[in-house]
Amino acid sequence: MPYETIEEAIEIANGTRYALGASVFGPDQDEALGVAKRLECGMVSVNDFGIFYVSHFEDFVLTLTR
């Protein structure tokens, strides 16, 4: 989804009714971590897609509320 600024990207992400997980990608690790901390979701990966890690746990149960 296109955006003009980092602030707009965060607003778009936090404005959705879905809040399970997110991934933040960027060349500056510290900036990406700063963005990740501002997202309202269950889990956030930085420069990775974290759901692949979750799928390796046989008895994993995920329950999240917003």
QUIUR-V530355 format. One record per pair of residues at least 24 apart in sequence whose ideal C-beta (glycine too) atoms are under 8 Angstrom apart, sorted by sequence separation. I is the first residue (numbers start at 1). J is the second residue. D is the distance in Angstrom with one decimal. If there is no record, write none. Layout:
BEGIN
i,j,d
I,J,D
I,J,D
END
This chain:
BEGIN
i,j,d
14,38,7.8
21,45,7.4
6,31,7.8
10,35,6.4
14,39,6.5
23,48,6.7
9,35,7.4
13,39,5.6
14,40,4.8
23,49,5.2
40,66,7.1
13,40,8.0
23,50,6.8
10,38,5.3
13,41,7.7
6,35,6.2
10,39,6.8
21,50,6.7
21,51,6.4
20,62,7.9
20,64,6.3
19,64,7.1
19,66,4.6
END
